[in-house]
Amino acid sequence: MNYRHLYHAGNFADVFKHLSLILLVESLQRKPKPFCYLETHAGKGLYDLHSVESQKTKEFHSGITKLWSLRSVTAVPEVVTTYLSLVRHWNSSRELRIYPGSPCLVKMLLREADRMLLYELHPQEVQELQQVFLKDKQVVIHHENGYQALKACLPPLERRGLVLIDPSFETPTEFDDVLTGLKYAYQRWQTGIYVLWYPIKARSEVLRFHRHLSTLGMEKILVAELCLYPDDIASRLNGAGLVILNPPWQFKEQLESLLPWLRRQFTGGEGGKEEVRWLVK
């Protein structure tokens, strides 16, 4: 499995992650005080779904394509309507071609006083990311390992904000690296909202990750998972999960309402499962 995000942009896991980010950003906007958004693995910002890489896997057909043609206001959750309007902003016609990554989606939601810090290690991707946000003073881009951001940038000056940790999981040690980075970040800034994305392939690996996470001394950890397939085949992406540390009020209930609807769109109502639960409360 090639983990460079261009192969997977707009798939069901991306849609799940991006809808959750929109809900979290909207929760931060309920207070007038500015906040900081930090992303440790930002990618290139925009993805061409007509590219050779995207067309090779066509994973976007399992995600954004399923929602692209939705028009009914009454049947579509409000956050999905917001999400689709943001995606359509990057497409000049009814044809879906450009898919915005997390930085572009969140940037469109930021207020004037809010701030964005983006970290990306891949040389080509960071160059393309810099072009997307050229001369945008609200966005600061670092060509560095994203885990260093958890040491260098926390707590942010605003003392409010959201951190997205979304690694490629290319190496066998990635789950351990995430735990180390998250533990260090929490020691520096215990009141921030942290979101960690992870793939669901082998369930045993996920259970081990959850066990270790629950021993780190963090007080509020929510786990949300969306699976389209049984999680018994380790060679495929069966589903995706989010760990949300310090989730805002009513966020759990929002996901409990959203995920069943989302799974039905992706599977046609056949198969799959979703779960939202407290790992630590």
PyMOL commands that set and color helices and strands:
alter all, ss='L'
color gray80, all
select helices_A, chain A and resi 5-7+12-28+52-57+59-62+64-68+78-89+102-109+123-132+146-152+174-188+203-213+251-267
alter helices_A, ss='H'
color red, helices_A
select strands_A, chain A and resi 36-39+46-48+98-100+115-119+139-142+161-165+193-200+221-227+239-245+273-280
alter strands_A, ss='S'
color yellow, strands_A
deselect
rebuild
show_as cartoon
